[in-house]
Amino acid sequence: MAPRTWTPERYAEEMGELWTELARALDRLDRLAAEPERLEDEEAEVALSRLRYKLHLASEHAYGLDPPAGAESAHAELFAALASARDATAEVAEAAHDAGSDGVRPLLHEWRGSLFRLRLARLRLAVPQTRRRPPAEQPDEGVARPLVAFLLALGGALAFAAGATLGLWPVWVAGLIAVCASVVAYRP
């Protein structure tokens, strides 16, 4: 049985170890599910047995972990997904042994679904990104800053239009600077 974990950091370490062990097995299972004709080989039967055993060990590892507060339901989903993937793999192995790849075809969708459910359970256990705290509300400063920004924008637009129309580039540049200053003067 895997060690009990009591801190979120230790839990994350244990889950990392679990997925390190399980990632390769899942990739091999996905490849076999994508090409069911490969299940005809004698080696495939042995490979399915080993992969099913890896799923079994992973479910025991997950069972021995104590999830941190808030992750209990996601952890239970992971445990159930591991058991479902293990059972579906066992059914596929039995069908491949009895009837070859033709016997596996009716089980393919369920098998692929259980492997997908396992990957989805892993995503649900991922640590959510911390949300930024909304900035503390600032007291209302009145209308001075918005009024200054409005006047800068209006004056800048008029100066820009007049400078561009009359061909006076210093007035045109002053208008651009005033419009840019209005953006800096007031940020909601």
Secondary structure, DSSP 8 states (H G I E B T S, - for coil): ------SHHHHHHHHHHHHHHHHHHHHHHHHHHH-GGGGGSHHHHHHHHHHHHHHHHHHHHHHT----TT-HHHHHHHHHHHHHHHHHHHHHHHHHHHHHHHHHGGGHHHHHHHHHHHHHHHHHHS----------------SHHHHHHHHHHHHHHHHHHHHHHHT-HHHHHHHHHHHHHHHHH---
